[in-house]
């Protein structure tokens, strides 16, 4: 075996990778063999390994080469909806920022060039005032006297209109 002082850094890294793989392989093989021996002993006594350990099923350990199980991509159930954009990039309207978290590079560059953050505000994201509800006079159209019919309807003309 070589002395480690004689190896280059690249050789040491390569050796490290090989050693790590060998350790993983041997650990996996040891677990697999131990599990097989335990199953065989349990069978000789007339019980299953699952009954003996009190678990639903005992799986053989994953093989060392690429047998790791990957978690399936499932969306987080508590995932929040994205925040509405408060600021837009004037050079690229597809880029926006909610105003929370770290400032994007285009905002930092804008501010470094002397621009004001208020100049980037997106008009659609401005909040409505919650101060008060508009008064009815602000909502209702104004009615002038010329819009009103000057001849009042009488009860007799209404009755005759209903009879016909």
C-alpha positions in Angstrom: 0.0 0.0 0.0 1.2 3.5 -0.9 2.0 6.2 1.6 -0.7 8.9 1.5 2.1 11.6 1.3 3.0 10.3 -2.1 -0.5 10.7 -3.6 -1.7 13.8 -5.3 -4.9 15.6 -4.3 -6.8 14.1 -7.3 -5.6 10.6 -6.4 -6.7 11.1 -2.8 -10.2 12.3 -3.9 -10.5 9.3 -6.3 -9.5 7.0 -3.5 -12.0 8.6 -1.2 -14.8 8.0 -3.7 -13.8 4.4 -4.1 -13.6 3.9 -0.3 -17.0 5.4 0.2 -18.6 3.2 -2.4 -17.0 0.1 -1.0 -18.2 1.0 2.5 -21.7 1.5 1.3 -21.6 -1.8 -0.7 -20.3 -3.8 2.3 -22.8 -2.3 4.7 -25.6 -3.1 2.3 -24.4 -6.7 1.8 -24.0 -7.2 5.5 -27.6 -6.1 6.1 -28.9 -8.3 3.3 -27.1 -11.3 4.6 -28.1 -10.7 8.2 -31.8 -10.3 7.1 -31.6 -13.6 5.2 -30.1 -15.4 8.2 -32.8 -14.0 10.5 -35.6 -15.0 8.1 -34.2 -18.5 7.9 -34.0 -18.8 11.8 -37.5 -17.5 12.1 -38.8 -20.1 9.5 -37.1 -22.8 11.5 -39.1 -21.8 14.5 -42.3 -21.6 12.6 -42.8 -17.9 12.6 -42.3 -15.1 10.1 -39.8 -12.4 10.7 -42.6 -9.8 10.4 -44.5 -11.5 13.2 -41.4 -11.7 15.3 -40.5 -8.1 14.9 -44.1 -6.9 15.1 -43.9 -4.9 11.8 -46.1 -5.0 8.7 -43.2 -6.1 6.4 -39.5 -6.2 6.5 -38.0 -5.2 3.2 -34.5 -6.1 2.1 -32.2 -3.2 2.2 -31.8 -1.3 -1.0 -28.9 -2.3 -3.3 -25.9 -0.1 -3.3 -26.0 1.0 -6.9 -28.8 3.4 -7.7 -31.5 1.7 -5.8 -32.3 4.6 -3.5 -35.9 5.5 -3.5 -36.8 9.0 -4.5 -39.7 10.8 -2.9 -42.4 11.3 -5.4 -43.0 14.9 -6.2 -46.2 15.9 -4.4 -47.2 19.4 -3.7 -47.1 20.5 -0.1 -50.6 20.6 1.2 -50.1 23.9 3.1 -48.4 25.6 0.2 -49.5 29.2 0.1 -50.5 31.1 -3.1 -47.9 33.5 -4.5 -48.2 37.1 -3.4 -49.5 39.7 -5.8 -46.8 41.7 -7.5 -46.3 45.2 -6.1 -43.3 46.3 -8.3 -42.6 45.7 -12.0 -39.4 45.9 -13.9 -39.8 48.7 -16.4 -37.3 47.1 -18.8 -39.0 43.7 -18.6 -42.6 43.7 -17.5 -42.5 39.9 -17.1 -40.4 40.4 -14.0 -42.1 41.5 -10.8 -41.5 41.6 -7.0 -44.1 41.4 -4.2 -42.0 43.7 -2.0 -41.3 40.9 0.5 -38.0 39.0 0.9 -34.8 39.8 -0.8 -34.8 42.5 -3.5 -34.2 41.1 -7.0 -31.2 42.2 -8.9 -33.2 44.6 -11.2 -34.5 46.4 -8.1 -31.1 46.7 -6.6 -29.7 48.1 -9.9 -32.6 50.5 -10.2 -32.0 51.9 -6.7 -28.2 52.0 -7.3 -28.8 54.2 -10.3 -30.7 56.7 -8.3 -34.2 55.5 -9.1 -37.0 55.6 -6.5 -38.8 52.4 -5.5 -42.1 54.2 -5.8 -41.5 54.6 -9.6 -41.5 50.8 -9.9 -44.9 50.3 -8.2 -47.4 48.3 -10.2 -50.7 50.1 -10.5 -52.8 46.9 -10.4 -51.4 46.0 -7.0 -52.3 49.1 -5.2 -54.6 48.4 -2.3 -58.0 49.9 -2.0 -58.6 52.2 0.8 -60.4 50.5 3.7 -61.0 53.8 5.5 -64.7 54.1 4.8 -67.4 52.9 2.4 -68.4 55.5 -0.1 -71.4 57.5 0.8 -74.6 56.9 -1.3 -74.2 60.4 -2.8 -70.9 59.3 -4.2 -72.4 56.3 -5.9 -75.9 57.4 -7.0 -76.2 59.5 -10.1 -77.4 63.0 -9.7 -81.0 63.5 -10.7 -82.1 66.9 -12.0 -85.6 68.3 -12.1 -85.8 68.1 -15.9 -85.5 64.3 -15.6 -88.7 64.0 -13.6 -92.1 63.8 -15.3 -94.0 66.9 -14.2 -97.5 65.4 -14.6 -98.3 63.3 -11.6 -100.2 60.1 -12.2 -103.7 60.0 -10.6 -105.4 57.1 -9.0 -108.3 57.1 -11.6 -105.9 57.0 -14.6 -104.0 54.1 -13.0 -107.3 52.2 -12.5 -108.4 52.8 -16.1 -105.0 51.6 -17.4 -105.3 48.4 -15.4 -108.9 47.7 -16.6 -107.9 47.7 -20.3 
